[in-house]
Structure formats: structure tokens, C-alpha cells
């Protein structure tokens, strides 16, 4: 009996020891797993922050966007932030002291959503305006308001409708032909830099959706126009006489998407001031509001 009791107690002690060892192992494993997760999260946050800063440093901001941003800032932001961006305590826009906007993406979010609990409201800027404001804020300290030409929208409109002859191809707010892309929303959709590059090199900035096409039917009829829609079997376009055409590809002898723009380059056809005026006007064309 005594021997049996001793053996029973020894078995209990061994069982308890194994249980304690298992608990210590499980506790240690859980602790190690927790440390691994925290370490990975910390490393990821550091890498993301570094990549965000590196990407911002790598961004090249277009002078045309910076100048446009300066105009928007003066009209919408300077009353609170001041001309130099230092009027609000603890905020230095020109110096980059933006606690909630270390990256351009963060800055865009602040512009769109505002900052709850502060005097910073959300703004309903167009994409081109957001691009411009971000470009200007990132370059406030080095911006020279006298560098480059600030355009005059009224002069630009006069050139667009007169000497430039733009209304012979483009449609704006329901007026004008349809043989070229409709520009009714151009100021909301395209940045100042894009418009400037378009005027200098129409071919280099031509979007695939705006490419003209040339179709030749099996009986030899040639149709030139602007493609509106296309699928495997057919193509819909508006021809150079402003007639809508739906063509069955099986009935075409030739179908070519042109890679050259019908719009000429204005690099040597207008002065720098006229170009700045035209861009200023186009940035105001944002549909009927």
C-alpha cells in the first residue's frame, strides 16, 4: 500500500511537471508570436513612411501647375493661412510643417475631407485644381510670382474664339462642331501642365480615345472621323461631316487608327503670353454650373 501511494504521488508530480512545462512553453510561444507581429507591424510602418517620403521627394512638379496653384491658393487659402502659409500657429505650409499631410496623398485627403474639430473645411476642388494646389504648396518657399507668364482668361477666350480658330473644330458648352473632342469639361479634367504640353506637342499627348480613324469600305468609299465606340465586329464614329456612322468591320477593306493628331502644334504659332492666356481660359471651362 505504501509503495502504491508513493508511485501514485510520483505519477501526479510528473503529470504536474509536464503540465507546468507545457504552460511555460505555450506562454513563451504566445509571447514570441506577439513580439513577432509587433515587430513586423513596426517595420512595415517605417518602410511605408520612408517610401511615402521618398516618393514625394522624387516628384517633379510642373511649373504650369505651380503657377495655377498659386492663383487658387491666393483666392481660397490665403485668407486663413496667409500669403506665406504661416498665419496659423503650428502650421508652416511653405516649410513643410504639416502634421497631417506628410505626403501628397495625405494633402489631397485633407483638402477633400478637411480636418474635423478645426477651422479647416473640406473643399470640392476639381482634380486639376487639387493637382495645382499640391504642386504650389510643395513649392511655396521657392516660388517666384514674377517668373513665367500668368495668363488672362478673358484674353485667352478671345484668342480661342477668334485668332486661334479653335471653335472651328471644338465644341464648348453645346456650341461648336463635334469633329474634335468636346472641351466643355476640359478645365476640370486636365491639369495646367497637360494643357501646356498639348499645345506644344499634340501628338505626344494624344489620348487613345481621341485618335482619329480612317476606314475604307469594300466598294472603295473612304470615311475619316473620330472614333466614338468600337468592339470586335463594329466601330461607331462621327465623320468629318459630323454624320454618325456605324460600320461593320466585315464590310471594310481597310481600317486604320491614326497616331498623328489633326491638331497642329502651337509651339511656333503663338507667343508665350498668348499660350498662358489660352491655358488660363481653358482652366475655367468646367461645364455649365
C-alpha contacts under 8 A as a table, 3 or more apart, distances in Angstrom:
res1	aa1	res2	aa2	distance
1	X	4	X	5.03
1	X	5	X	6.20
2	X	5	X	5.11
2	X	6	X	6.25
3	X	6	X	5.12
3	X	7	X	6.22
4	X	7	X	5.13
4	X	8	X	6.10
5	X	8	X	5.01
5	X	9	X	6.14
6	X	9	X	5.18
6	X	10	X	6.14
7	X	10	X	5.06
7	X	11	X	6.18
8	X	11	X	5.10
8	X	12	X	6.28
9	X	12	X	5.01
9	X	13	X	6.13
10	X	13	X	5.03
10	X	14	X	6.17
11	X	14	X	5.13
11	X	15	X	6.14
12	X	15	X	5.04
12	X	16	X	6.09
13	X	16	X	5.07
13	X	17	X	6.06
14	X	17	X	5.03
14	X	18	X	6.19
15	X	18	X	5.15
15	X	19	X	6.17
16	X	19	X	5.01
16	X	20	X	6.14
17	X	20	X	5.17
17	X	21	X	6.08
18	X	21	X	5.04
18	X	22	X	6.06
19	X	22	X	5.06
19	X	23	X	6.18
20	X	23	X	5.03
20	X	24	X	6.12
21	X	24	X	5.08
21	X	25	X	6.09
22	X	25	X	4.98
22	X	26	X	6.04
23	X	26	X	5.03
23	X	27	X	5.99
24	X	27	X	5.10
24	X	28	X	5.99
25	X	28	X	5.10
25	X	29	X	5.98
26	X	29	X	5.03
26	X	30	X	6.05
27	X	30	X	5.15
27	X	31	X	6.10
28	X	31	X	5.03
28	X	32	X	6.09
29	X	32	X	5.08
29	X	33	X	6.09
30	X	33	X	5.04
30	X	34	X	6.12
31	X	34	X	5.13
31	X	35	X	6.22
32	X	35	X	5.11
32	X	36	X	6.15
33	X	36	X	5.05
33	X	37	X	6.24
34	X	37	X	5.23
34	X	38	X	6.21
35	X	38	X	5.18
35	X	39	X	5.97
36	X	39	X	5.10
36	X	40	X	6.10
37	X	40	X	5.17
37	X	41	X	6.15
38	X	41	X	5.11
38	X	42	X	6.10
39	X	42	X	5.12
39	X	43	X	6.09
40	X	43	X	5.08
40	X	44	X	6.05
41	X	44	X	5.09
41	X	45	X	6.19
42	X	45	X	5.21
42	X	46	X	6.26
43	X	46	X	5.19
43	X	47	X	6.16
44	X	47	X	5.10
44	X	48	X	6.06
45	X	48	X	5.13
45	X	49	X	6.07
46	X	49	X	5.16
46	X	50	X	6.07
47	X	50	X	5.07
47	X	51	X	6.03
48	X	51	X	5.04
48	X	52	X	6.05
49	X	52	X	5.07
49	X	53	X	6.26
50	X	53	X	5.19
50	X	54	X	6.00
51	X	54	X	4.92
51	X	55	X	5.92
52	X	55	X	5.17
52	X	56	X	6.24
52	X	103	X	6.09
53	X	56	X	5.11
53	X	57	X	6.18
53	X	102	X	7.35
53	X	103	X	6.46
54	X	57	X	5.11
54	X	58	X	6.20
55	X	58	X	5.04
55	X	59	X	6.39
56	X	59	X	5.26
56	X	103	X	6.20
56	X	104	X	6.67
61	X	65	X	7.14
61	X	66	X	7.02
61	X	135	X	5.60
62	X	65	X	5.33
62	X	66	X	6.34
62	X	135	X	7.50
62	X	193	X	5.99
63	X	66	X	4.98
63	X	67	X	6.18
63	X	193	X	7.37
64	X	67	X	5.27
64	X	68	X	6.24
64	X	192	X	5.43
64	X	193	X	5.06
64	X	196	X	7.44
65	X	68	X	5.07
65	X	69	X	5.95
65	X	131	X	7.02
65	X	132	X	4.57
65	X	133	X	7.87
65	X	135	X	6.29
65	X	136	X	7.32
65	X	191	X	6.75
65	X	192	X	5.21
65	X	193	X	5.59
66	X	69	X	4.98
66	X	70	X	6.20
66	X	132	X	5.69
66	X	133	X	7.26
66	X	135	X	5.13
66	X	136	X	4.45
66	X	139	X	7.34
67	X	70	X	5.09
67	X	71	X	6.66
67	X	132	X	7.71
67	X	136	X	7.08
67	X	145	X	7.65
67	X	150	X	7.24
68	X	71	X	5.28
68	X	72	X	6.52
68	X	129	X	7.89
68	X	132	X	5.81
68	X	133	X	7.70
68	X	136	X	7.94
68	X	192	X	6.86
69	X	72	X	5.08
69	X	73	X	5.95
69	X	129	X	6.93
69	X	131	X	7.81
69	X	132	X	4.14
69	X	133	X	4.25
69	X	134	X	7.34
69	X	135	X	6.68
69	X	136	X	5.04
69	X	137	X	7.89
70	X	73	X	5.08
70	X	74	X	6.15
70	X	132	X	7.85
70	X	133	X	7.08
70	X	136	X	5.81
71	X	74	X	5.24
71	X	75	X	6.40
72	X	75	X	5.16
72	X	76	X	5.89
72	X	77	X	7.58
72	X	129	X	7.47
72	X	133	X	6.88
73	X	76	X	5.25
73	X	77	X	4.81
73	X	78	X	5.99
73	X	133	X	6.62
74	X	77	X	5.99
74	X	78	X	5.04
74	X	79	X	7.75
74	X	83	X	7.13
75	X	78	X	6.74
75	X	79	X	7.90
76	X	79	X	7.14
77	X	80	X	5.97
77	X	81	X	6.00
77	X	82	X	7.48
78	X	81	X	5.00
78	X	82	X	4.40
78	X	83	X	5.20
78	X	84	X	7.99
78	X	85	X	7.25
79	X	82	X	5.77
79	X	83	X	7.90
80	X	87	X	6.83
80	X	88	X	7.19
81	X	84	X	7.45
81	X	85	X	4.80
81	X	86	X	6.05
81	X	87	X	4.84
81	X	88	X	5.75
82	X	85	X	5.05
82	X	86	X	6.14
82	X	87	X	4.95
82	X	88	X	7.89
83	X	86	X	7.83
84	X	87	X	7.59
84	X	93	X	7.54
84	X	94	X	6.63
84	X	140	X	7.44
84	X	141	X	7.93
85	X	88	X	7.63
85	X	91	X	7.41
85	X	92	X	5.54
85	X	93	X	4.78
85	X	94	X	5.91
86	X	89	X	7.10
86	X	91	X	6.00
86	X	92	X	4.74
86	X	93	X	6.60
86	X	94	X	7.70
87	X	91	X	7.67
88	X	91	X	5.64
88	X	92	X	7.76
90	X	97	X	7.65
91	X	97	X	5.72
91	X	98	X	6.23
92	X	95	X	5.22
92	X	96	X	6.11
92	X	97	X	4.98
92	X	98	X	6.97
93	X	96	X	5.24
93	X	97	X	6.08
93	X	98	X	6.71
93	X	137	X	6.27
93	X	138	X	7.89
93	X	140	X	7.52
94	X	97	X	7.77
94	X	137	X	6.24
94	X	138	X	6.90
94	X	139	X	7.00
94	X	140	X	4.88
94	X	141	X	4.99
95	X	141	X	6.86
96	X	102	X	7.93
96	X	138	X	7.28
98	X	101	X	5.19
98	X	102	X	6.21
99	X	102	X	6.68
100	X	106	X	6.84
100	X	107	X	7.61
100	X	110	X	7.65
101	X	104	X	6.99
101	X	105	X	7.65
101	X	106	X	4.49
101	X	107	X	4.74
101	X	110	X	7.24
102	X	106	X	6.40
102	X	107	X	7.36
103	X	106	X	5.16
103	X	107	X	6.35
104	X	107	X	4.96
104	X	108	X	6.19
104	X	134	X	6.75
105	X	108	X	5.13
105	X	109	X	6.33
106	X	109	X	5.05
106	X	110	X	6.30
107	X	110	X	5.10
107	X	111	X	6.29
107	X	134	X	7.06
108	X	111	X	5.15
108	X	112	X	6.22
108	X	130	X	6.80
108	X	134	X	7.30
109	X	112	X	5.08
109	X	113	X	5.88
109	X	114	X	7.68
110	X	113	X	5.23
110	X	114	X	4.90
110	X	115	X	6.48
110	X	122	X	7.30
111	X	114	X	5.64
111	X	121	X	7.94
111	X	122	X	5.78
111	X	123	X	5.73
111	X	130	X	7.76
112	X	122	X	5.13
112	X	123	X	5.37
112	X	124	X	6.50
112	X	125	X	7.56
113	X	121	X	7.24
113	X	122	X	4.54
113	X	123	X	7.16
114	X	120	X	5.25
114	X	121	X	4.46
114	X	122	X	3.94
114	X	123	X	7.19
115	X	118	X	5.79
115	X	119	X	7.51
115	X	120	X	5.39
115	X	121	X	6.55
115	X	122	X	7.54
116	X	120	X	7.49
116	X	121	X	7.84
118	X	121	X	7.83
125	X	128	X	7.97
125	X	129	X	5.73
125	X	130	X	6.01
126	X	129	X	5.13
126	X	130	X	6.27
126	X	188	X	5.25
126	X	189	X	7.52
127	X	130	X	5.12
127	X	131	X	6.19
127	X	188	X	6.27
127	X	189	X	6.50
127	X	190	X	7.74
127	X	191	X	7.76
128	X	131	X	5.17
128	X	132	X	6.23
128	X	187	X	7.06
128	X	188	X	5.70
128	X	189	X	6.19
128	X	190	X	5.66
128	X	191	X	4.49
128	X	192	X	7.26
129	X	132	X	5.02
129	X	133	X	6.11
129	X	188	X	7.57
129	X	191	X	7.49
130	X	133	X	5.18
130	X	134	X	6.13
131	X	134	X	5.42
131	X	135	X	6.18
131	X	191	X	7.05
132	X	135	X	5.08
132	X	136	X	6.15
132	X	191	X	7.36
132	X	192	X	7.70
133	X	136	X	5.09
133	X	137	X	6.09
134	X	137	X	5.24
134	X	138	X	6.15
135	X	138	X	5.35
135	X	139	X	6.39
136	X	139	X	5.05
136	X	140	X	5.64
136	X	143	X	7.78
137	X	140	X	5.09
139	X	142	X	5.62
139	X	143	X	5.84
140	X	143	X	5.15
144	X	147	X	5.36
145	X	148	X	7.85
146	X	149	X	7.66
149	X	272	X	7.42
149	X	273	X	6.10
149	X	276	X	6.16
150	X	273	X	7.89
150	X	276	X	6.23
150	X	277	X	7.42
150	X	280	X	7.91
151	X	156	X	7.56
151	X	273	X	6.80
151	X	274	X	7.73
151	X	275	X	7.77
151	X	276	X	4.35
151	X	277	X	3.87
151	X	278	X	7.16
151	X	279	X	6.99
151	X	280	X	5.14
151	X	281	X	7.95
152	X	155	X	5.48
152	X	156	X	6.17
152	X	276	X	7.36
152	X	277	X	4.64
152	X	278	X	7.72
152	X	280	X	5.97
152	X	281	X	7.12
153	X	156	X	4.84
153	X	157	X	6.11
153	X	277	X	5.56
153	X	278	X	6.71
153	X	279	X	7.68
153	X	280	X	4.78
153	X	281	X	3.96
153	X	282	X	7.74
153	X	284	X	7.54
154	X	157	X	5.18
154	X	158	X	6.34
154	X	277	X	7.67
154	X	281	X	6.71
155	X	158	X	5.09
155	X	159	X	6.29
155	X	274	X	7.91
155	X	277	X	5.93
155	X	278	X	7.41
155	X	281	X	7.86
156	X	159	X	5.12
156	X	160	X	6.08
156	X	274	X	6.84
156	X	275	X	7.87
156	X	276	X	7.77
156	X	277	X	4.24
156	X	278	X	3.89
156	X	279	X	7.10
156	X	280	X	6.66
156	X	281	X	5.12
156	X	282	X	7.86
157	X	160	X	4.92
157	X	161	X	6.11
157	X	277	X	7.91
157	X	278	X	6.59
157	X	281	X	5.65
157	X	282	X	7.93
158	X	161	X	5.34
158	X	162	X	5.71
158	X	163	X	7.74
159	X	162	X	4.98
159	X	163	X	5.15
159	X	164	X	5.30
159	X	165	X	7.81
159	X	274	X	7.67
159	X	278	X	7.01
160	X	163	X	6.81
160	X	164	X	5.06
160	X	165	X	6.27
160	X	166	X	5.38
160	X	167	X	7.01
160	X	278	X	6.80
161	X	164	X	6.59
161	X	165	X	5.99
161	X	166	X	6.21
161	X	167	X	5.83
162	X	165	X	5.60
162	X	166	X	7.82
165	X	168	X	5.74
166	X	169	X	5.90
166	X	170	X	6.01
167	X	170	X	5.04
167	X	171	X	6.51
167	X	176	X	5.81
167	X	177	X	7.37
168	X	176	X	6.91
168	X	177	X	6.69
169	X	176	X	7.13
169	X	177	X	5.67
169	X	178	X	6.76
169	X	179	X	5.73
169	X	180	X	5.28
170	X	176	X	6.03
170	X	177	X	5.87
170	X	178	X	6.35
170	X	179	X	6.99
170	X	180	X	5.20
170	X	181	X	6.13
170	X	182	X	5.79
170	X	183	X	6.58
171	X	174	X	6.39
171	X	175	X	5.40
171	X	176	X	4.21
171	X	177	X	5.37
171	X	178	X	6.02
171	X	180	X	7.56
171	X	181	X	7.28
171	X	182	X	4.87
171	X	183	X	6.00
171	X	184	X	6.96
172	X	175	X	5.35
172	X	176	X	6.46
172	X	182	X	6.25
172	X	183	X	5.34
172	X	184	X	4.50
173	X	183	X	7.85
173	X	184	X	5.04
173	X	287	X	6.08
173	X	288	X	6.60
174	X	184	X	7.85
177	X	180	X	7.49
177	X	242	X	7.52
178	X	181	X	6.83
178	X	182	X	6.80
178	X	238	X	7.77
178	X	242	X	6.37
179	X	225	X	7.17
179	X	226	X	6.66
179	X	238	X	6.93
179	X	239	X	7.06
179	X	240	X	5.90
179	X	241	X	7.75
179	X	242	X	6.23
180	X	226	X	7.21
181	X	210	X	6.76
182	X	185	X	7.84
183	X	186	X	4.96
183	X	285	X	7.51
184	X	285	X	6.02
184	X	286	X	6.03
184	X	287	X	5.01
185	X	188	X	5.57
185	X	189	X	6.29
185	X	285	X	5.94
185	X	286	X	4.32
185	X	287	X	5.11
186	X	189	X	5.15
186	X	190	X	5.74
186	X	282	X	6.57
186	X	283	X	6.91
186	X	285	X	6.06
186	X	286	X	6.27
187	X	190	X	5.83
187	X	191	X	7.33
187	X	282	X	5.51
187	X	283	X	3.81
187	X	284	X	5.50
187	X	285	X	4.90
187	X	286	X	5.14
188	X	191	X	7.84
188	X	283	X	7.08
188	X	285	X	7.46
188	X	286	X	5.43
190	X	194	X	6.16
190	X	195	X	6.75
190	X	283	X	7.97
191	X	194	X	5.20
191	X	195	X	6.41
191	X	283	X	7.82
192	X	195	X	5.23
192	X	196	X	6.27
192	X	279	X	6.67
192	X	283	X	7.07
193	X	196	X	5.14
193	X	197	X	6.22
194	X	197	X	5.16
194	X	198	X	6.03
194	X	205	X	7.79
195	X	198	X	4.97
195	X	199	X	6.32
195	X	279	X	6.48
196	X	199	X	5.29
196	X	200	X	6.41
196	X	275	X	7.65
196	X	279	X	6.89
197	X	200	X	5.09
197	X	201	X	5.85
197	X	202	X	7.47
197	X	205	X	6.96
198	X	201	X	5.25
198	X	202	X	4.77
198	X	203	X	7.92
198	X	204	X	7.61
198	X	205	X	5.69
198	X	206	X	7.70
198	X	265	X	7.98
199	X	202	X	6.06
199	X	265	X	5.85
199	X	266	X	5.41
199	X	267	X	6.81
199	X	275	X	7.90
200	X	265	X	5.33
200	X	266	X	5.51
200	X	267	X	4.72
201	X	204	X	5.47
201	X	205	X	6.64
201	X	265	X	5.45
201	X	266	X	7.77
201	X	267	X	7.56
202	X	205	X	5.54
202	X	206	X	6.00
202	X	261	X	6.19
202	X	263	X	6.28
202	X	264	X	6.58
202	X	265	X	5.85
203	X	206	X	5.27
203	X	259	X	7.37
203	X	260	X	5.53
203	X	261	X	5.34
206	X	210	X	6.72
206	X	211	X	7.10
206	X	261	X	6.87
207	X	210	X	5.44
207	X	211	X	6.84
208	X	211	X	5.41
209	X	227	X	7.41
209	X	228	X	7.88
210	X	226	X	6.98
210	X	227	X	7.25
211	X	226	X	6.65
211	X	227	X	7.00
211	X	257	X	6.65
211	X	258	X	6.05
211	X	259	X	6.53
211	X	260	X	7.66
211	X	261	X	6.97
212	X	224	X	7.34
212	X	225	X	5.64
212	X	226	X	4.54
212	X	227	X	6.10
212	X	257	X	6.17
212	X	258	X	5.47
212	X	259	X	7.78
212	X	261	X	7.51
212	X	262	X	8.00
213	X	224	X	5.88
213	X	225	X	5.66
213	X	226	X	6.10
213	X	227	X	6.35
213	X	255	X	7.25
213	X	256	X	5.59
213	X	257	X	4.48
213	X	258	X	5.51
214	X	222	X	7.15
214	X	223	X	5.85
214	X	224	X	4.65
214	X	225	X	6.78
214	X	254	X	7.82
214	X	255	X	5.83
214	X	256	X	5.15
214	X	257	X	6.52
214	X	258	X	7.21
215	X	222	X	5.78
215	X	223	X	5.09
215	X	224	X	6.40
215	X	252	X	6.87
215	X	253	X	7.79
215	X	254	X	5.60
215	X	255	X	4.48
215	X	256	X	6.40
216	X	220	X	5.84
216	X	221	X	5.47
216	X	222	X	4.53
216	X	223	X	6.26
216	X	252	X	5.76
216	X	253	X	5.57
216	X	254	X	4.92
216	X	255	X	6.43
217	X	220	X	5.23
217	X	221	X	5.23
217	X	222	X	6.68
217	X	251	X	6.00
217	X	252	X	4.21
217	X	253	X	5.24
217	X	254	X	6.87
218	X	221	X	7.46
218	X	251	X	5.94
218	X	252	X	5.35
218	X	253	X	4.86
220	X	253	X	7.85
223	X	239	X	6.68
224	X	239	X	5.55
224	X	240	X	6.17
225	X	237	X	6.11
225	X	238	X	5.37
225	X	239	X	3.82
225	X	240	X	5.23
226	X	237	X	5.41
226	X	238	X	5.39
226	X	239	X	6.32
226	X	240	X	7.85
227	X	230	X	7.47
227	X	235	X	7.32
227	X	236	X	6.17
227	X	237	X	4.29
227	X	238	X	6.63
228	X	235	X	7.77
228	X	236	X	5.55
228	X	237	X	4.92
228	X	238	X	7.05
229	X	235	X	5.81
229	X	236	X	5.06
229	X	237	X	6.81
230	X	233	X	7.93
230	X	234	X	5.92
230	X	235	X	4.21
230	X	236	X	6.10
231	X	234	X	5.55
231	X	235	X	6.35
233	X	248	X	6.21
233	X	249	X	5.51
233	X	250	X	7.17
234	X	246	X	7.02
234	X	247	X	5.55
234	X	248	X	4.57
234	X	249	X	5.15
235	X	246	X	5.85
235	X	247	X	5.38
235	X	248	X	6.79
235	X	249	X	7.14
236	X	244	X	7.31
236	X	245	X	5.61
236	X	246	X	4.39
236	X	247	X	6.29
237	X	244	X	5.88
237	X	245	X	5.28
237	X	246	X	6.56
238	X	241	X	7.78
238	X	242	X	5.52
238	X	243	X	5.42
238	X	244	X	4.52
238	X	245	X	5.97
239	X	242	X	5.21
239	X	243	X	5.43
239	X	244	X	6.50
239	X	245	X	6.97
240	X	243	X	7.44
247	X	251	X	7.60
247	X	252	X	7.86
248	X	251	X	5.54
248	X	252	X	7.01
249	X	252	X	5.15
249	X	255	X	7.94
252	X	255	X	6.75
258	X	261	X	7.68
261	X	264	X	7.26
265	X	268	X	7.58
265	X	269	X	7.59
266	X	269	X	4.67
266	X	270	X	5.95
267	X	270	X	6.69
268	X	271	X	7.54
270	X	274	X	6.05
270	X	275	X	6.46
271	X	274	X	5.12
271	X	275	X	6.20
272	X	275	X	5.03
272	X	276	X	6.21
273	X	276	X	5.04
273	X	277	X	6.12
274	X	277	X	4.99
274	X	278	X	6.13
275	X	278	X	5.13
275	X	279	X	6.22
276	X	279	X	5.19
276	X	280	X	6.13
277	X	280	X	5.08
277	X	281	X	6.32
278	X	281	X	5.11
278	X	282	X	6.19
279	X	282	X	5.07
279	X	283	X	6.16
280	X	283	X	5.36
280	X	284	X	6.84
281	X	284	X	5.33
281	X	285	X	6.84
282	X	285	X	5.19
283	X	286	X	7.43
286	X	289	X	7.77
